[in-house]
Amino acid sequence: MNLLKKLENLENVTPNERILIDAILKDPESFIAAKPKEIASLTYVSVPTIYRLINKLGLSGVNDLKLQLQDALRSETEIPVESIDFPISPTDTVNEILLHLKDVYTQTIEDTLSLSDQQVLVDVSALMKQAAFIDVYASAGNLFFARNFQFQMQEINVNVNVPEAEYMQKLSAGNADASHLSIVISFGGRGGSMNTVCQILSDNHSPIVLITSTQKNPLTRFALHKIYMSSYENHYQKISSFSTRMTLLYILDTLYSIYFRLQYDELLNRKLTTYEKIHRRLNRREPED
């Protein structure tokens, strides 16, 4: 039973809890976007009432409640999950393929946006600015996006370390400490290697930001902050990782953009100056012998 149905049928609730339930059912999207104090203010119930309801639902906290709501809303989406995993068919025209992929990307972006906790994104960007070193840990196809993020940050003279080989990832984690910010990309935490990396980072007191799906991920116990990817896609039964690639790119671009905003004028000037130097060098005629 999804959470919306569970809320509709929940018994033995107080009058204030019923007010809160009715507010959630009426506008679940607004509830997902709001903080506990904002929810309490809008519904005229106390913050403890919110947490009592969470306990009655058997959930671990506000974030868990929001994730369950998001899952319930996704189950009612107009685009079936099958269209995410198998968005094209053998009979599709080129135009139909273009439109189907556009639908996948649009739905993925909207889902990622609805899952986003803006305060977490701000906090992570602040940690990026404070960190002496930023390390990104990823595997398989996600390494491409980690390297792209590394390139973006290098363009503004911020060095990001992206170890690729399993041994190099463990070595990098072993050398990390509290001055390192460790960004770990793992959809479901299935690989044993990333679990080892997170354990080493945790032992070394390096703050961990986990970019993950909404599915159960054992790596969440190590994370200081969690950023959620759109999780429509079946990990094993699909044509390609269309949705996963788009959600990860969106998240990393957002982190880069928020970081850039923190020092907008300085970083913009630095980037434009650097490219001007490169452009002048490329266009300078080499002296003839």
C-alpha positions as CSV (number, residue, x, y, z in Angstrom):
1,M,0.0,0.0,0.0
2,N,1.5,3.4,-1.0
3,L,1.7,6.1,1.6
4,L,-1.3,8.1,0.2
5,K,-3.6,5.1,0.6
6,K,-2.1,4.4,4.0
7,L,-2.8,8.0,5.1
8,E,-6.4,7.7,3.8
9,N,-7.0,4.6,5.9
10,L,-5.0,5.4,9.0
11,E,-7.0,5.0,12.2
12,N,-6.7,6.0,15.8
13,V,-5.3,9.5,15.0
14,T,-5.8,12.7,17.0
15,P,-7.8,15.6,15.6
16,N,-4.6,17.5,14.9
17,E,-3.1,14.5,13.2
18,R,-6.3,14.3,11.1
19,I,-5.9,18.0,10.1
20,L,-2.3,17.2,9.1
21,I,-3.3,14.1,7.1
22,D,-6.0,16.0,5.2
23,A,-3.4,18.8,4.4
24,I,-1.0,16.2,3.0
25,L,-3.6,14.5,0.9
26,K,-4.9,17.7,-0.5
27,D,-1.5,19.0,-1.6
28,P,1.3,16.4,-1.2
29,E,3.7,18.3,-3.6
30,S,3.7,21.4,-1.3
31,F,4.3,19.1,1.8
32,I,7.3,17.5,0.1
33,A,8.8,21.0,-0.6
34,A,8.2,22.4,2.9
35,K,10.2,22.2,6.1
36,P,8.6,20.9,9.4
37,K,8.2,24.4,10.8
38,E,6.6,25.6,7.5
39,I,4.2,22.6,7.6
40,A,3.2,23.3,11.2
41,S,2.6,27.0,10.4
42,L,0.5,26.2,7.3
43,T,-1.7,23.5,9.0
44,Y,-1.8,25.2,12.4
45,V,-0.5,22.0,14.1
46,S,2.7,21.7,16.2
47,V,6.0,20.2,15.0
48,P,5.7,17.4,17.6
49,T,2.3,16.5,15.9
50,I,4.2,15.9,12.6
51,Y,6.7,13.6,14.3
52,R,3.9,11.7,16.2
53,L,2.3,11.0,12.8
54,I,5.6,9.9,11.3
55,N,6.0,7.4,14.2
56,K,2.5,6.0,13.7
57,L,3.3,5.5,10.0
58,G,6.4,3.5,11.0
59,L,8.8,5.9,9.2
60,S,12.2,7.1,10.3
61,G,11.8,10.8,9.9
62,V,10.6,13.7,7.8
63,N,12.8,12.8,4.9
64,D,11.6,9.3,4.9
65,L,8.0,10.6,4.9
66,K,8.7,12.8,1.9
67,L,10.4,10.0,0.0
68,Q,7.4,7.8,0.6
69,L,5.1,10.5,-0.6
70,Q,7.3,11.0,-3.7
71,D,7.1,7.3,-4.5
72,A,3.4,7.3,-4.1
73,L,3.0,10.2,-6.5
74,R,5.3,8.5,-9.0
75,S,3.1,5.5,-9.0
76,E,0.3,7.7,-10.2
77,T,2.4,9.4,-12.9
78,E,1.0,9.7,-16.4
79,I,4.2,8.1,-17.9
80,P,4.4,4.4,-16.9
81,V,7.7,3.1,-15.6
82,E,7.9,0.8,-18.7
83,S,8.2,3.9,-20.8
84,I,11.3,4.9,-18.9
85,D,13.0,1.5,-19.2
86,F,11.8,0.8,-22.8
87,P,11.0,4.2,-24.3
88,I,11.4,3.1,-27.9
89,S,10.1,0.2,-30.0
90,P,11.2,-1.4,-33.3
91,T,8.4,0.3,-35.2
92,D,9.1,3.9,-33.9
93,T,9.9,6.5,-36.5
94,V,12.9,8.8,-35.9
95,N,10.5,11.6,-34.8
96,E,8.8,9.3,-32.4
97,I,12.1,8.3,-30.8
98,L,13.0,12.0,-30.4
99,L,9.7,12.6,-28.7
100,H,9.9,9.5,-26.5
101,L,13.3,10.4,-25.2
102,K,12.2,14.0,-24.6
103,D,9.4,12.6,-22.4
104,V,11.9,10.5,-20.5
105,Y,14.3,13.5,-19.9
106,T,11.4,15.8,-18.9
107,Q,9.9,13.4,-16.5
108,T,13.4,12.7,-15.0
109,I,14.2,16.4,-14.5
110,E,10.8,17.0,-12.9
111,D,11.2,14.0,-10.6
112,T,14.7,15.0,-9.6
113,L,13.5,18.5,-8.8
114,S,10.7,17.2,-6.7
115,L,13.2,15.0,-4.7
116,S,15.6,17.8,-4.2
117,D,16.2,19.3,-0.7
118,Q,17.3,22.8,-1.4
119,Q,18.9,23.3,2.0
120,V,21.0,20.1,1.5
121,L,22.2,21.5,-1.8
122,V,23.2,24.7,-0.2
123,D,24.9,22.9,2.7
124,V,26.8,20.7,0.3
125,S,28.0,23.7,-1.8
126,A,29.2,25.4,1.4
127,L,31.2,22.2,2.2
128,M,32.7,22.2,-1.3
129,K,33.8,25.8,-0.7
130,Q,35.3,25.0,2.7
131,A,37.0,21.8,1.7
132,A,40.8,21.7,1.1
133,F,40.2,18.7,-1.2
134,I,37.1,17.4,-3.1
135,D,37.1,13.7,-4.0
136,V,34.5,12.1,-6.2
137,Y,34.0,8.3,-6.1
138,A,32.0,6.6,-8.8
139,S,32.1,3.5,-10.9
140,A,31.2,2.2,-14.4
141,G,29.2,4.8,-16.5
142,N,28.9,7.2,-13.6
143,L,32.7,7.9,-13.9
144,F,32.0,9.8,-17.1
145,F,29.8,12.3,-15.2
146,A,32.3,12.5,-12.3
147,R,35.1,13.4,-14.8
148,N,32.8,16.0,-16.5
149,F,32.2,17.6,-13.0
150,Q,35.9,17.5,-12.5
151,F,36.4,19.4,-15.8
152,Q,33.8,22.0,-14.9
153,M,35.4,22.7,-11.5
154,Q,38.9,22.8,-13.1
155,E,37.6,25.5,-15.4
156,I,37.2,27.7,-12.4
157,N,40.5,26.6,-10.9
158,V,39.1,24.2,-8.3
159,N,40.8,20.8,-8.3
160,V,38.7,17.7,-8.0
161,N,40.1,14.3,-7.6
162,V,38.3,11.4,-9.4
163,P,40.2,8.1,-8.7
164,E,39.0,5.5,-11.1
165,A,40.7,2.1,-10.4
166,E,39.4,0.3,-7.4
167,Y,42.8,0.3,-5.7
168,M,43.2,4.0,-6.3
169,Q,39.8,4.7,-4.8
170,K,40.8,2.9,-1.7
171,L,44.2,4.6,-1.6
172,S,42.5,8.0,-2.0
173,A,40.0,7.2,0.8
174,G,42.9,6.1,3.0
175,N,44.6,9.4,2.5
176,A,41.5,11.4,3.2
177,D,40.7,13.2,6.4
178,A,38.3,15.9,7.7
179,S,39.7,18.4,5.3
180,H,38.5,16.3,2.3
181,L,34.9,16.4,1.1
182,S,34.0,13.0,-0.4
183,I,31.2,12.9,-2.9
184,V,30.1,9.3,-3.5
185,I,27.9,8.4,-6.5
186,S,26.1,5.1,-6.0
187,F,22.6,4.3,-7.2
188,G,22.0,1.3,-4.9
189,G,25.2,0.6,-3.0
190,R,25.4,-2.9,-4.6
191,G,29.1,-3.0,-5.2
192,G,31.3,-4.1,-2.3
193,S,34.1,-1.9,-3.3
194,M,32.2,1.4,-2.7
195,N,31.1,0.0,0.7
196,T,34.8,-0.4,1.6
197,V,35.6,3.1,0.4
198,C,32.9,4.6,2.5
199,Q,34.0,2.6,5.5
200,I,37.5,3.9,5.1
201,L,36.3,7.5,4.6
202,S,34.1,7.2,7.7
203,D,37.0,5.9,9.8
204,N,39.1,8.9,8.6
205,H,36.3,11.4,9.5
206,S,35.9,12.6,5.9
207,P,32.4,14.1,5.4
208,I,30.5,12.0,2.8
209,V,27.9,13.3,0.4
210,L,26.0,10.4,-1.1
211,I,24.2,10.8,-4.4
212,T,21.9,7.9,-4.5
213,S,18.5,6.6,-5.6
214,T,15.4,6.5,-3.4
215,Q,15.8,2.8,-3.1
216,K,17.4,1.2,0.0
217,N,21.1,1.9,-0.1
218,P,23.4,0.5,2.7
219,L,25.8,3.4,2.1
220,T,23.3,5.9,3.6
221,R,24.6,5.1,7.1
222,F,27.9,6.7,6.2
223,A,26.5,9.9,4.6
224,L,26.4,13.3,6.2
225,H,24.2,14.5,3.4
226,K,22.1,12.6,0.8
227,I,21.1,13.8,-2.6
228,Y,18.5,11.7,-4.4
229,M,18.4,10.8,-8.0
230,S,15.3,10.1,-10.0
231,S,14.7,6.3,-9.5
232,Y,12.2,5.3,-12.1
233,E,14.6,3.1,-14.0
234,N,15.0,-0.6,-13.5
235,H,18.7,-1.2,-12.8
236,Y,18.9,-4.4,-14.9
237,Q,15.9,-4.5,-17.3
238,K,16.1,-1.5,-19.7
239,I,17.3,-0.4,-23.1
240,S,19.8,2.0,-21.6
241,S,20.4,4.3,-18.6
242,F,18.6,7.3,-20.2
243,S,17.0,8.5,-17.0
244,T,19.9,7.8,-14.6
245,R,22.3,9.7,-16.8
246,M,20.0,12.7,-17.0
247,T,19.3,12.8,-13.3
248,L,23.0,12.6,-12.3
249,L,24.0,15.3,-14.8
250,Y,21.3,17.5,-13.5
251,I,22.4,17.1,-9.9
252,L,26.1,17.7,-10.6
253,D,25.3,20.7,-12.8
254,T,23.2,22.1,-9.9
255,L,26.0,21.6,-7.4
256,Y,28.4,23.4,-9.8
257,S,26.0,26.2,-10.3
258,I,25.3,26.8,-6.6
259,Y,29.0,26.8,-5.9
260,F,29.6,29.2,-8.8
261,R,26.9,31.5,-7.4
262,L,28.8,31.8,-4.1
263,Q,31.6,33.7,-5.8
264,Y,29.8,34.7,-9.0
265,D,31.7,37.8,-10.1
266,E,35.1,36.4,-9.1
267,L,34.6,33.0,-10.8
268,L,33.1,34.5,-13.9
269,N,36.0,36.9,-14.3
270,R,38.5,34.1,-13.6
271,K,36.9,31.8,-16.2
272,L,36.6,34.5,-18.9
273,T,40.2,35.7,-18.2
274,T,41.5,32.1,-18.5
275,Y,39.7,31.5,-21.8
276,E,40.9,34.8,-23.1
277,K,44.5,33.8,-22.4
278,I,43.9,30.5,-24.1
279,H,42.3,32.2,-27.1
280,R,45.2,34.6,-27.5
281,R,47.7,31.9,-27.3
282,L,45.9,29.7,-29.9
283,N,45.7,32.6,-32.3
284,R,49.2,34.0,-31.8
285,R,51.3,33.4,-34.9
286,E,54.4,31.5,-34.1
287,P,57.6,33.3,-35.1
288,E,59.2,32.0,-38.3
289,D,62.7,30.7,-38.4
